[in-house]
Amino acid sequence: MKKLLALILAGAMALSLVACGGSEPAPAPGGEAAPETVKMTMGTGGTTGTYYAFGGVIANVINAKDVGVEINVQSTGASKANIYLVHDGEADLAIVQNDVMDYGYNGTDLFAAEGKADGFNTVAALYAEVCQVVATKDIESIDDLKGMRVSVGDAGSGVEFNARQILEAYGMTFDDIEVNNLGFGDSSDALKDGKIDAFFCTAGAPTTAIVELATTNDINLLEIDDEHAAKLAAAYPYYTTYPIPGGSYKGIDEDVQTVAIKATLICSPDLAEDTVYNLTKAIFENQAEIAAAHAKGQELSLEYATTGISVPFHPGAEKYFKEVGAL
């Protein structure tokens, strides 16, 4: 009887412990507890842009893995807006241009009026955003833009600062051109209609707006040669040279050298080290799967992820990159 009573009491205690511990993660194979899932919001860009599409691929791949991270992708106003979202604690992750994050971290250029927005860390550089200078067929060099009607991107955008800096490397300012502030699609339409002579576009190449333009109009992609690329990088070290492969656009059969900045994943410094370590590790261990779902995933590499970055890495990302010898 006593033995029966002891078994009943033991069973009751076991049920009590299960009820009290219902929120504990289930044991993983091998007896280790599975990591507790951390839900995160990722700021990207417009729903038709690369940030949103590529962010969605990362989220889908990572969410399917048992790494303790669940990402919810949000459409946003891209780089500058994303920096404020993470800085203000309204997003945990975001994709931004590495030049714009430099401005935010140091309170310069795009952030000169508002001041620093430095409440974020770097996770990894992801892929190249190429500074493309598109012109009518009769314009052969950036020097030829003097006195021309040129779209430099939306007012206050990262593209506008790219345009200003590239022209500066060639000894020009906005006073030397007839400035138009148009987005990519509007710039393409304006060149097609003869309203402008050239435009700047910072985006993954090939860019849809330029692909469509080249099917109806003869265009030139203007080169940024080694001399001017070096001058640009000396003043703004987040620029790297980048060859746009021949055949990317109709009528452009040879490679065209230009410069690029990097689409970069940033995060809140409040995220735990283990969380960001697991996220970073999962991204690079599943690079092939990400690349199969989006062409930009082919550019993911440990070397690319850790160079040309001026904002400190999150301790979790730094731990991973040091572990694999990338830092």
N, C-alpha and C positions, 0 to 999 in steps of 0.2 A: 504493500500500500504506500509505504514511504517512498519507494522507488518510483511508483507511478506519479505521486504528487510532485516529486522532484522533476520528472520529465515534463509535466504540465507547466510548472513554474518556469523551467528553462525555455520552453516553447513560447510562453507568453512574453518573456524578457526579449527573446530574439525578435518577435513581432514588434515589440515596442521600439527596439533599436532601429529596425528597418523603417518604421513610421517616422522616427525622429530624424533619421539620416536620409530621407527621401530626396533631398536636394544635392546629395553628394554625387560626383560623377561616377558612372559605372566603371568597374574594373576593365582595363584594356587587356588584350591577350598578353599572357605572361605575368598577370597579376598586378601590373602597374595601373594606377588610376588614369583614366583618359583626361586630357587637359580640359579645364572648364571653358566653355565657349564664351568668347568675348565678342559682343556685337559692335560693329564699327560702321560709321557712315563715311563714304568716300566722295568728295567733291570732284567733279570732272569738268565738263563743258557743255556746249549745246548738243542737243540730241542727234544732230547730223555730223558732228565733228569726231575727230580721232580720239580725243580724250574720253569721250563718253563710251565709244565703242570698245576701246582698248581697256578702259577701266572695267567695263562689263565682262570682258573676257577674263581678266584677272580675278574678278569676284566669282565668276562661275567656276573657274578651275579651283580656286582656293576653298570655296565653300563646299566643294565636293570631297575635300580631303579632311581627314581627322586631325587637324592641327590646332583646334581650339579657337579658331577665328571665323567669324561670319560677317561678310561685307555687304552693305547695302549701298548701291551706287545712286548718286543724285546728280541730275543735270544742274549746272551752275553757269555763272558768267566767266568761267575759266580762271586763268592764273591769278590776277590781282584779287578777284573776289574769293578765290579759294584760299589764298594766304590769310585773308581776314577771317574766313570761316574757321580755319584751324586755330589761328591766333586767339580768336574769341571763344573757342571751345564749342563751336556749333558743328564741327566736323572733326573726325579723328584722323582721316587720311585725305589727301588731295593730290592731283596731278597738276604741275605748274612748270613754266619755263624756268630754267636755272638762272637766266639773267634777271627775270622778274623777282625770283626769290632772293637774289642778292640785293636787289633794290629794297625789298621789304625788310630784310634782316638788318640792313645798314641805314635805312631811312633816306635813300637817295632816289633821284630820277622820278619814277612813277609815285614814290612815296615821300617825296621831298616836302610836300605841303602838309601831309597828315602826320609825318614822323614814322619812327620805326614800328613795324609789326613783326616782331621777332620771336613770337611764341610758337615756334615750330622747329622740327629737326628734319634732316634728310634721311630717307630710307634708301633710295637707290635711283640713279639715272636710268631711264628706260629705253629711250630711242631718240634719234636725231630729228629736230625740227629745223628744216632747211630754209635759210634766207635766200629766197628766189627773187631775182630782179627780171621781170618780164617786160619786153619792149617790142615795138613794131620792128619790122624786118630791117628798116634803114638805120636803126640805132645799133651800133656795134660795141659800145663800151660804156661803162659807168661815167667816164669823162664826158661822153656825148649827151648826158642828161642835163647839162647846164642850159638853162633857159627853156627847158621842156616842161610839159604838163605831166606831173608825176603824182600818182596816188601813193601815199605813205601809210596806209592803214587807217583805222578809226582813230579819232583824236584821243590821245591819252593811252593808246594801246601799247602792248609790247612791240608790235610791228613798227609803230611810229618811232620808238626808240631805236630799234634795229636800223631803220632807214636813216635816222639822224647820225648814228654812229658809223655806219658804212660810208655815208657821204663824207663825214669828217675825215675818214682815212684817205679819201681822195681829195682832200683840201677844199671841200664844199660844205655849205650849210643850206638850210631850207630857204634862205634868201636867194640862192642861186637857181632855184627851180620854182615852178608855179605849183604850189602845194594843193593837192586834193586829198581829203580825208574820206576814204571809202573802204568798206570791207572787201573780202576776196571776191565774192560774187559780183558786187557792184563794180569793182575795179575791172573785172573781166568784161562785163557788159560795156563799160565806158570805153575800154580800149577797142572793143569790137565795133562800137558805134563811132569811133574817131574822136571821142571827147577828151581822151588823154593819150599820152605817148608811151607811158610806161607805168608799172606799178610794182611795189614791194609786197611780197607774200611770204610769211614765215609759217611753214606747215610741213608735215611729212610729205616727201616727194615719192611718187607723183601726186599732185594735188588735183582733185576733181575739177575745180574751177578752171585750172590751166589746161587740163586735158581737153575739156569741152571747148575752150577758146581755140586751142591749136587745131581742132578738127575743121574750123571754119576760117581761121585767119593764119597768115604766115607770121610767126613770132620769132624773136630772139631771146635766149636766156643769156644774161650778161655775166661774164666771168669776173670773179674776184681773184686776182693772181696772187702768187706767193708773197710778193713785196707788200701789197696792201693788206693781205690777210694777216701777215706778221705784225704790221703796224696796228691793225685792229685788235689783235690778240694781246699785244703789249699794253694797250690802254684798257682793254676789257677782257680779262683772262678766261671768261667763260665761253668764248668763241673758239671753235675748232674748224679746220678745213674739211670740206665735204665735196666729193665728186658726184654730181647728178649723172647717173648712167645715161649714155646715149640710147635713144629709143624710148625714153620715159615720156617724151612728148612728140607728137607728129612733127616732122621736119627738123628735129634736133637729133642728128644721128651720132654725133660725137659726145664724149663725156664733157661736162662743163663744171669746172671747179668753182665752188662758192664757199660760204661758211655756214655753220650751223650752231644752234644752241641745243640744249638737251631737255626733253620732256622728262620731268623728275618727280618721283613719288616722295611726298613729305608726310609727316605725321605729327601728332600732338606729343610734346615732351612728357605729358602726364601718363602716356601709355606705359605699362609695365615692360621691363626689359625682356622678360620671357615672351611676352605677346609679340613684340616687334621682331625678336629673334626668330620665333616660329613662322611669322609672316614672311620675313625676308628669305629664310631658308626654303619655305614652300614655293615661293616665286621662282627661285633659281633651280630648285630640284625638279620643277615641272615646266621648265622653259620650253621643251619640245611640244608639250601639250598646248601651251599658250601660243606658240608660233604656228601650230596647226590651225588654230582658230582665228588668228589675226596676223597679217604679214609683218607688222611692227614687232611682233614677238621674236622674229629672227634676229633682231638687233640686240636682244637681251644678252649681255655677257658680263662676267665679273669685272673685267678690266674697264669696260665702258661705264659700268654702274658706279665706279669709285673714282673716276677722274673728272676734272673740270667742275668740281663741286666746291663752293666757297662757304657753305653753311654746314656746321657740325652735324655729323651723323648721330642718330639716336643710339644710345648705348647698346640696344638690342641688335640693331643693324651692324654696328661696329664690331660687336662680338662675333657675329656670323662671318663678316668679311675677314676678320683676323684669323678666324678658325680655318678658313679655306685659303689663306695666303693672299687675299686680294688687297689687304691693307697691311 
